[in-house]
């Protein structure tokens, strides 16, 4: 039988090897190599976030400054009717 090492690899709270993380972080700065140690769902999440950033940037490039402002705070730029405004006021008053 093999003798077990007393000081085996250490793991963080997520289950990743700490010694591998230090090695990967110190050797390179690319996102691809940092994702090698993560589970597949974490890689998918990171890929999704990257793609989402690209899409948002692409959409923003095609907008005018006014359109960007409207997207940033849509509540300032929506139009509601007087009847709807009165209904909301009445509902607010009845709630309190």
Residue pairs with C-beta under 8 A, 6 or more apart in sequence:
9 17
9 18
9 19
10 17
10 18
10 19
11 17
11 18
12 18
12 21
16 37
16 38
17 37
20 37
21 37
24 33
24 34
24 36
24 37
25 34
27 33
28 34
31 46
31 50
35 42
35 43
35 46
38 46
60 68
63 71
69 77
70 76
70 77
80 88
